[in-house]
Amino acid sequence: MPTQARGNIAVNLDECKGCGLCVESCPPKCLLLLPELSAYGVHPAHYVGKDCTGCGICFYCCPEPGAITVYRMAPPRKAVVVQPGGGHAPAL
């Protein structure tokens, strides 16, 4: 489901145990297990670099504290149009 990324994920390779819970639970499927083994002999999770919604489901299902950090990107600010006349509502 390609959408504009609203989040970013950092995976700590020293903490990830390669269980794959984050990969299975990710709604936009932007996580995968690397084919290479880590120093601990497991296939760690990896963020593909796009489509993250910032939902945090991967963080909450991960059994290892500190393995996954989710960063939510600030939404773009909406333009505010100021009406001439002081900006006050009309008196009733």
matplotlib code that plots the C-alpha trace (Angstrom):
import matplotlib.pyplot as plt

x = [0.0, 2.2, 1.6, 3.6, 5.8, 4.6, 7.2, 10.7, 12.0, 15.4, 16.3, 19.1, 20.8, 22.4, 19.0, 17.0, 16.6, 15.1, 11.8, 9.9, 6.9, 7.4, 7.6, 4.3, 2.5, 3.5, 0.3, 2.2, 4.8, 7.8, 9.9, 11.7, 14.2, 17.7, 19.1, 22.5, 23.1, 23.9, 26.8, 24.4, 23.6, 20.0, 18.4, 17.6, 14.7, 15.3, 13.2, 13.0, 13.0, 9.5, 5.8, 6.0, 2.8, 4.3, 1.6, 4.1, 2.6, 6.1, 7.4, 4.6, 4.7, 8.6, 9.6, 13.0, 13.1, 15.2, 15.3, 12.8, 12.4, 9.6, 9.8, 6.7, 7.2, 5.4, 2.5, 2.9, 1.4, -1.8, -1.9, -4.1, -6.0, -6.6, -9.7, -9.5, -11.4, -9.5, -10.1, -12.9, -16.2, -19.2, -21.1, -24.5]
y = [0.0, 2.8, 6.1, 9.1, 8.0, 9.5, 7.8, 6.3, 3.2, 2.5, -1.1, -1.8, -4.8, -5.6, -5.9, -7.5, -11.3, -11.9, -13.3, -11.6, -10.4, -6.8, -8.0, -9.9, -7.1, -4.2, -3.0, -1.4, -4.2, -1.9, -4.2, -7.3, -9.8, -9.3, -12.4, -11.7, -12.9, -10.5, -11.0, -13.0, -15.4, -14.2, -12.5, -9.0, -6.8, -4.0, -1.0, -0.7, 3.1, 3.9, 3.6, 3.7, 5.2, 5.7, 3.6, 1.9, -1.6, -3.0, -1.3, -2.6, -6.2, -6.4, -8.6, -6.9, -3.5, -1.0, -3.1, -0.9, 2.9, 4.5, 8.2, 10.0, 12.8, 16.1, 16.6, 19.6, 22.8, 24.0, 27.4, 29.9, 32.4, 35.7, 37.5, 41.3, 43.2, 42.4, 38.7, 38.9, 37.2, 39.4, 40.6, 39.0]
z = [0.0, -1.2, 0.6, 1.6, 4.6, 7.9, 10.0, 10.2, 11.9, 13.4, 14.2, 16.7, 15.2, 18.6, 20.2, 17.4, 17.8, 14.4, 15.6, 12.8, 14.9, 13.7, 10.0, 10.3, 12.2, 10.0, 8.1, 5.2, 5.1, 5.3, 7.4, 6.3, 7.8, 6.3, 4.4, 6.1, 9.7, 12.4, 14.9, 17.0, 14.2, 13.5, 10.6, 12.0, 10.9, 8.5, 7.5, 3.7, 3.8, 2.6, 3.3, 7.2, 8.7, 12.1, 13.7, 16.1, 15.9, 15.3, 18.5, 20.6, 19.4, 19.7, 22.7, 22.9, 24.6, 22.6, 19.4, 17.5, 17.6, 15.6, 14.8, 13.7, 11.2, 11.9, 9.5, 7.1, 8.4, 6.8, 5.3, 7.3, 5.3, 7.2, 6.1, 5.9, 8.6, 11.7, 11.8, 14.4, 14.0, 13.3, 16.3, 17.0]

ax = plt.figure().add_subplot(projection="3d")
ax.plot(x, y, z, "-o")
ax.set_aspect("equal")
plt.show()
